[in-house]
Amino acid sequence: MSRYFYHGLGAPYFFPCNITTVLEILTTGGLKSKRLLGRKKRFGYNDLDYVSVCKKYSKEEYDCAYGSTGFYKYVQDCFCFIISDEIDAMKTETIPKCYWYFVDIVEKMKENPNARYSDMFDEWQVKNQIATSSIIGIGLPMRWLDGVDWKIFLNSLQELKEILSIAEALGLDIVDSSRENFVEEYELEKRKNPHKIYQIQLDCILGSDTSE
């Protein structure tokens, strides 16, 4: 199991929206629950007051997993945040069903308000928010970004450069979430040298020619 927690945005092909979301998270205090974001619609196991994160487990555990998993649905090959292992995260109890709104699941959640549930065995939950100070790195899906024609997405390019500038100012690591074993590679590097800022080559972004 990974040391750090990971929070991903999923769907990397929606990269303009995801880039905007990453920038908003970094500039508004971190990851927040739906309630703190002013949303009232209840959906998902994290409901209104919890933020979902996950850890990466062993290959054998994923091979035996039922349905989707947090890491492979939202983190691998997606925009994601790497989060300190010092946050107060609660391990969820796994419910082997795909739909959170089944009556028996809803009732179980009501009867046990202090317990947390998920249909993804690798999910953990954090109440209310995860502060920017607990974010230690950002994952970029370079497999997607390498092929972007940034002349078409000038606003996204500017936002991405802002993200990289903020990351540099905060001393955040930058990793390529498209790499199959990026978690293992990254965490091994951090064990070897915990004070080193780990960054990938971003020439395809920083050196993008957007002139006509």
C-alpha positions in Angstrom: 0.0 0.0 0.0 1.2 3.5 -0.8 2.5 5.8 1.9 0.7 8.9 0.6 -2.9 9.6 -0.2 -4.0 10.6 -3.7 -7.0 12.6 -4.9 -7.8 12.6 -8.6 -10.1 14.4 -10.9 -10.7 11.6 -13.4 -11.6 12.0 -17.1 -8.3 13.5 -18.4 -9.8 14.2 -21.8 -11.7 17.0 -20.1 -8.3 18.6 -19.4 -9.4 22.3 -19.8 -12.0 21.9 -17.0 -9.5 19.8 -14.9 -6.8 22.4 -15.3 -9.1 25.1 -14.1 -10.2 22.9 -11.1 -6.6 22.2 -10.1 -5.8 26.0 -10.2 -8.9 26.8 -8.1 -8.0 24.2 -5.5 -4.5 25.6 -5.2 -5.7 29.2 -4.9 -8.7 28.8 -2.7 -7.3 26.9 0.3 -7.3 23.3 -0.8 -9.7 20.4 -1.3 -13.1 21.1 0.2 -16.3 19.1 0.9 -19.5 19.8 -1.2 -21.0 21.7 1.7 -18.0 24.0 2.0 -18.2 24.6 -1.7 -21.8 25.6 -1.3 -23.3 22.6 -3.0 -26.5 21.0 -1.6 -27.1 18.0 -3.8 -26.2 14.8 -2.0 -24.5 12.1 -4.1 -21.7 9.6 -3.6 -20.5 8.0 -0.4 -18.7 11.1 0.7 -22.0 12.9 0.9 -21.8 16.7 1.7 -19.1 16.7 4.4 -16.3 14.4 3.3 -13.5 14.6 0.7 -12.6 11.3 -1.0 -8.9 10.2 -1.2 -7.3 6.9 -1.9 -4.2 4.9 -1.5 -2.7 2.6 -4.0 -2.8 -1.1 -2.9 -1.0 -4.1 -4.2 -1.7 -5.5 -7.7 -3.1 -8.7 -6.2 -5.7 -6.7 -4.3 -6.8 -4.8 -7.4 -7.0 -8.1 -9.3 -9.5 -9.3 -6.8 -11.4 -6.0 -6.5 -15.1 -5.9 -7.5 -16.1 -3.0 -9.8 -14.2 0.2 -10.1 -11.5 1.5 -7.8 -10.6 5.0 -6.7 -7.0 4.9 -7.8 -7.6 3.5 -11.3 -10.8 5.5 -11.9 -9.7 8.9 -10.7 -5.9 9.0 -10.2 -3.9 6.9 -12.7 -3.5 8.8 -16.0 -5.4 11.7 -14.6 -4.8 15.1 -13.0 -4.3 14.4 -9.3 -3.0 15.7 -6.0 -0.5 13.9 -3.8 -1.4 14.4 -0.1 0.6 14.0 3.1 0.1 10.8 5.1 -0.3 13.0 8.2 -3.9 14.0 7.4 -6.8 12.7 9.5 -8.3 10.2 7.0 -10.8 7.5 7.8 -10.7 4.2 6.0 -14.1 3.3 4.5 -15.9 0.1 5.0 -16.3 -1.6 1.6 -19.8 -2.3 0.3 -19.8 -4.6 -2.7 -22.4 -2.8 -4.7 -22.0 -0.3 -7.5 -24.8 2.1 -6.6 -24.8 4.2 -3.5 -28.5 5.0 -3.5 -29.8 1.4 -2.8 -32.2 1.7 0.1 -30.3 -0.7 2.4 -27.0 1.3 1.9 -28.7 4.6 2.6 -30.3 3.2 5.7 -26.9 1.7 6.9 -25.3 5.1 6.4 -28.1 6.8 8.5 -27.8 4.2 11.3 -24.0 4.6 11.5 -23.3 8.3 11.0 -19.8 8.0 12.4 -18.8 5.2 10.0 -17.8 5.8 6.3 -18.7 3.5 3.4 -17.7 3.1 -0.2 -17.9 0.6 -3.1 -14.2 1.2 -3.8 -12.0 -0.7 -1.4 -9.1 1.7 -1.7 -11.1 4.8 -0.7 -10.5 6.8 2.4 -12.4 10.0 3.5 -11.4 13.2 5.2 -14.0 15.4 6.9 -14.6 18.9 5.6 -11.3 19.8 3.8 -7.7 19.1 3.0 -5.7 22.3 3.3 -3.2 23.3 0.6 -0.5 22.9 3.2 -1.2 19.1 3.2 -0.8 18.8 -0.6 2.8 17.8 -1.4 2.6 17.1 -5.1 0.6 17.3 -8.3 0.2 14.6 -10.9 -0.2 15.6 -14.6 -1.3 13.1 -17.3 1.5 13.7 -19.7 0.2 11.1 -22.1 -2.7 13.5 -22.8 -0.9 16.8 -22.5 2.0 15.9 -24.8 -0.4 15.8 -27.8 -2.4 19.0 -27.1 -2.3 21.8 -29.6 -1.9 24.7 -27.1 -2.6 27.3 -29.8 -6.2 26.2 -29.5 -6.2 26.1 -25.7 -4.4 29.3 -24.9 -6.4 29.9 -21.7 -5.7 26.4 -20.5 -2.0 26.8 -21.2 -1.9 30.0 -19.2 -3.7 28.3 -16.3 -1.3 25.4 -16.5 1.7 27.7 -16.3 0.1 29.4 -13.3 -0.2 26.0 -11.7 3.4 25.2 -12.3 4.4 28.6 -10.9 2.4 28.0 -7.7 3.8 24.5 -7.4 7.3 26.0 -7.6 6.5 28.6 -5.0 5.0 26.0 -2.6 7.8 23.5 -3.3 5.4 20.8 -4.6 6.5 17.8 -6.5 5.4 17.3 -10.1 4.9 13.7 -11.4 3.6 12.1 -14.5 0.5 10.2 -13.6 0.4 8.5 -16.9 3.3 6.3 -16.0 2.0 2.9 -14.9 4.1 2.8 -11.7 4.4 6.5 -11.0 3.4 6.0 -7.4 6.1 3.4 -6.7 8.7 5.4 -8.5 7.8 8.7 -6.8 7.5 7.3 -3.3 10.9 5.5 -3.7 12.5 8.8 -4.6 10.9 10.5 -1.6 12.2 7.8 0.7 15.7 8.2 -0.7 15.7 12.0 -0.5 12.6 13.4 1.3 13.8 17.0 0.9 14.3 16.9 -2.8 11.7 18.5 -5.1 10.7 15.8 -7.6 9.8 17.2 -11.0 9.4 15.8 -14.5 10.4 17.4 -17.8 7.7 19.8 -18.9 9.3 21.2 -22.1 6.2 20.3 -24.1 4.3 22.7 -22.0 6.7 25.4 -21.0 8.2 25.6 -24.4 5.0 25.6 -26.3 5.0 27.9 -29.4 1.7 29.6 -29.4 2.6 32.2 -32.0 0.8 32.3 -35.3 
